[in-house]
Amino acid sequence: MTGALELGDVAINPEHTENMVEAVVHGVLHLCGYDHEVDDGEMLELQDEIVDGLE
């Protein structure tokens, strides 16, 4: 790869989240094309795996 790949931005309002790490991971997964409203739980399962690995 010759340069950085920009997918978009993740904006989080800290007043509306209890877990900042989970919110960032959730937003990044959406940027990567995941959608928990149409999958069979794959996105949220992956989100939990990632968050568990970070904390």
CYANA upper distance limits for C-alpha pairs under 8 A (distance plus 0.5 A):
  7 LEU  CA     31 LEU  CA      6.59
  7 LEU  CA     32 CYS  CA      7.90
  8 GLY  CA     31 LEU  CA      7.14
 10 VAL  CA     24 VAL  CA      7.49
 10 VAL  CA     27 GLY  CA      6.17
 10 VAL  CA     28 VAL  CA      7.30
 11 ALA  CA     27 GLY  CA      8.47
 12 ILE  CA     16 HIS  CA      8.46
 12 ILE  CA     17 THR  CA      8.40
 12 ILE  CA     23 ALA  CA      7.60
 12 ILE  CA     24 VAL  CA      7.96
 13 ASN  CA     17 THR  CA      7.45
 14 PRO  CA     18 GLU  CA      8.14
 14 PRO  CA     20 MET  CA      7.65
 17 THR  CA     23 ALA  CA      7.45
 19 ASN  CA     23 ALA  CA      6.79
 20 MET  CA     24 VAL  CA      6.71
 21 VAL  CA     25 VAL  CA      6.75
 21 VAL  CA     51 VAL  CA      7.42
 22 GLU  CA     26 HIS  CA      6.49
 22 GLU  CA     47 GLN  CA      7.86
 22 GLU  CA     51 VAL  CA      6.65
 23 ALA  CA     27 GLY  CA      6.67
 24 VAL  CA     28 VAL  CA      6.68
 25 VAL  CA     29 LEU  CA      6.62
 25 VAL  CA     47 GLN  CA      6.90
 25 VAL  CA     50 ILE  CA      8.02
 25 VAL  CA     51 VAL  CA      7.72
 26 HIS  CA     30 HIS  CA      6.93
 26 HIS  CA     44 LEU  CA      8.49
 26 HIS  CA     47 GLN  CA      6.88
 27 GLY  CA     31 LEU  CA      6.89
 28 VAL  CA     32 CYS  CA      6.79
 29 LEU  CA     33 GLY  CA      7.05
 29 LEU  CA     34 TYR  CA      6.07
 29 LEU  CA     43 MET  CA      7.81
 29 LEU  CA     47 GLN  CA      8.10
 30 HIS  CA     34 TYR  CA      5.38
 30 HIS  CA     35 ASP  CA      6.65
 34 TYR  CA     39 ASP  CA      8.48
 34 TYR  CA     43 MET  CA      6.44
 35 ASP  CA     39 ASP  CA      6.77
 35 ASP  CA     43 MET  CA      7.07
 36 HIS  CA     40 ASP  CA      7.88
 36 HIS  CA     41 GLY  CA      6.72
 36 HIS  CA     42 GLU  CA      7.72
 36 HIS  CA     43 MET  CA      5.96
 36 HIS  CA     44 LEU  CA      7.03
 39 ASP  CA     43 MET  CA      7.68
 41 GLY  CA     45 GLU  CA      6.58
 42 GLU  CA     46 LEU  CA      6.57
 43 MET  CA     47 GLN  CA      6.50
 44 LEU  CA     48 ASP  CA      6.64
 45 GLU  CA     49 GLU  CA      6.86
 46 LEU  CA     50 ILE  CA      6.69
 47 GLN  CA     51 VAL  CA      6.59
 48 ASP  CA     52 ASP  CA      6.44
 49 GLU  CA     53 GLY  CA      6.73
 50 ILE  CA     54 LEU  CA      6.84
 51 VAL  CA     55 GLU  CA      6.71
